[in-house]
Structure formats: C-alpha cells, structure tokens
C-alpha cells in the first residue's frame, strides 16, 4: 500500500509540468524589413529550400529569413523537410567554416525542431550527431543554439530522445559547463530529455545529472530539472548526502525569499519545485523531517501554508507525506503553536 502511494505521488507530480519548446528569432533582421515584407511567404521559404538542395551559395540573410519563416507558419517546416536535400543543405552550412552561417543554420535547425514528432525524428537522425559535436564549439552562440535545438528535439517524444542519446547528446549535455548561457541551454534540454524519458532514464545518466546539479546555483530551471528527476523510481537511491544537504539549505533560502519578496498569485520562484522534490524522497523522509526540526523551520512553513495556492498545496503535500511516513511527530506539534 505504501509503495502504491509513493507511485501515485510520482505520477501526480509529473503531471504538474507543462513544457514549451523554444524558438529562435532574429529580431535585428525583422527590424530592417518594411511592413510589407514582415510576413515571410511560403514561396520565399520554397525558394530558399531549393537553393539549399542545389548546393547554390546561400547568404546569411537567406538563412535568417528561413529561420524566421519557420516560426511564422508551421507549414513552412513541412516545406523544408519535403524539399529533398534542403535539410542536408542546412547541415552543410551548420558544419561549414563561416561562423555566422553556422549560427544561422543552427537557428534554422532549432525552429525546424518545433515540428511534430515525425519531423523531429527526421531531424534527429540527420543532424543530431552534428548538433552534439557543436556543443564543444568555442563560438558560444553556436554551442548554445545547438543545445536549445537538442532540447526542442527531445521535447517531441521518447523515441527522439533515444536517437539523440545514441549519438551522445544526453551525456554531453549532462556535463558541467562554466559558461552560464550554455549551462542555461543545457538545463533546458535536460528538462525535456528527463521529462520524456521518465523512468526509462538510465541510472548512469541520472547520477551524472545529479552530480552536475550539485555544482550549480539553484535557479527556476535547475529546480524544475531536480523536480522531474525526483519522480524517477531510482532517485532516492541516487541522491547523495551532499546534494540533499544543498537542497535543504537552498530550501531555507528560497522560503525566506518567497515570504519576503515573491508574488502571491503564481509559481514565481524555484520554491515549489524544491518542496515537490523533497515530497518525492520517500526513503529519506526521516532525514528531511529531522532537518526541519533542528533548524526550527515550523514558523516558515506556517507562513507558506498562507501563501498562494501553488505553494500552500505543495507545502501541504510535503507535510502530509512526512506526517504519514514518519514516526516522530514533534515538528507537527510546533506547527499548531
């Protein structure tokens, strides 16, 4: 019965997330276009796709126009993918020697990856290995855009994730990186990989990602990733004492910040994800409850119970789990004072 309750906890928390995929738009190019030219037509996209398939020299402007056209009308994604050789042409520019063209081509891939699962499977098979290799590129814009692209692809479904994993994408994205922009993009991608894979995420990948989270400052995106990982069946066995200590310390900081500064009408900070993550750690509830007691956190929790619905519901969820699974009730008596 207890194991069934824990499984229900994991499935319910997974359902809290609604993830969106990222689009790359060239605002500078848009600002230079007249009002009459703002809409990129299907004919323009077709012309650029035909240039790509014939190995004709293509300009950076054409690639930027294509990049924007792919998000103005999703039908343009099908135009490119149905033009035999066009995707290969984009990959040719992605792997070329002109850095500006490489970045623009990566932007095209990123927006192509906003297509349906069939489109993403096609792109992953053709471009996944090149996008993964570009994660090591010294040009930050290129590496970051490729990380966003892999995240968009992973967001399609688990089958696409499996293709990308076989190409080394997940292992590379799981590595710690000192560049803040790249790490943000990598976190975005990891959120999509882990959300799609659920319990099929391999234990070695789970451990590697947790090691990287230990080194990162806690943000909304890193807390969201932690929250998804906490739903994994092997999470409680994989989390280290050091990471648990970090989560508990970050929880205290986040609680104080939320109480003093946060909006009361929405999910406004990482707090809700930290609370929900702890609520999923059923095998170490005693350790968590002991920390709350030793650090006199009852008053802070009482304030959270009077916060917005998202926070108060999550707080009740955590406290309810601790009450039901732990023998020590001292902390709960402090909540009633």
ABEGO torsion letter per residue (X at the ends): XAAAAAAAAAAAAAAABBBBBBBBBBAAAAAABBAAAABBBAAAAAAAAAAAAAGBBBBAAAAAAAAAAAAABAAAAAAAAABBGAAAAAAAAAABABAAAAAAAAAAAAAAAABBAAAAAAAAAAAAAAAAAAAABABAAAAAAAAAAAAAAAAABAAAAAAAAAAGAAAAAABBBABAAAAAAAAAAAAAAAAAAEAABBAAAAAAAAAAAAABBBBAAAAAAAAAAAABAAAAAABBAAAAAAAAAAAAAAAAAAAAABBAABBABAAAAAAAAAAABAAAAAAAAAAAAAAGAAAAAAAAAABBAAAAAAAAAAAAAAAAABABAAAAAAAAX
